[in-house]
């Protein structure tokens, strides 16, 4: 199974559940209008090993053919941009950041992405056991790395920024690491680790949070001591709790520095775990595609819902019955009564 397939199936899942593929019929006629077509959502996915972005650019050529997908769904053609950034899932990004932070030979680093008072010991073999970190392999005189948290959001952000190489772009516009990225367009659903991290930080309500609100939340969270966190979140596993400062900071940096969301476009990001009580994931899109439940041509939706049709039919029936009853009452009255009415 190719990564581009899972990205395309995730996008299908999102827009199928949101009803974005189906055009709405107008009230005055039963023909779909161009203005009735709905803009689809883009998809942002974040796992442990990689992160993906998929969306439909508006009036822009996809300059790198390997990032282009073409679909015809519900009678409409879609030219989709998609890319998977390997080694930029939150777990691998953390390992990359740690290897870049080894600057001395005493086997100890002070890390602002862990809360003050937290400490962890990692075997060097585990640190460099990933293809994502082997490029940073160093010959060191120790076999374990001691990590001591200092808990500072701004310093953590600066260290995370170093993961994104934006110094060169061979295209008109890039994300990072020389990868083409069209200008962002439309609304985006952010899923998987995006959602779980932001849910823990209480940043997933129906309203959209601004970039500043998220940064303020992270500054407050990262500044708390490890002892405070354990008191407030004692039920959370230590590994997850210890990494929320990094994970939240990394998500903000990835969206801002990696994908170039601005304070204005930040409101277009929606952190979602479910849509209409259905879990969001690529598997639903895969099944829809496999069973041909999404046709290539457009099956028009009706202008009214089924319940609205029933309500109107009952209402018109009652009106008709009332008119008939009133008519019978009037015309069965004695003739002199009808004359008086005239």
Order of alpha helices (4+ residues) and beta strands (2+ residues): alpha-beta-beta-beta-beta-alpha-beta-beta-alpha-beta-alpha-beta-alpha-alpha-alpha-alpha-beta-beta-beta-alpha-alpha-alpha
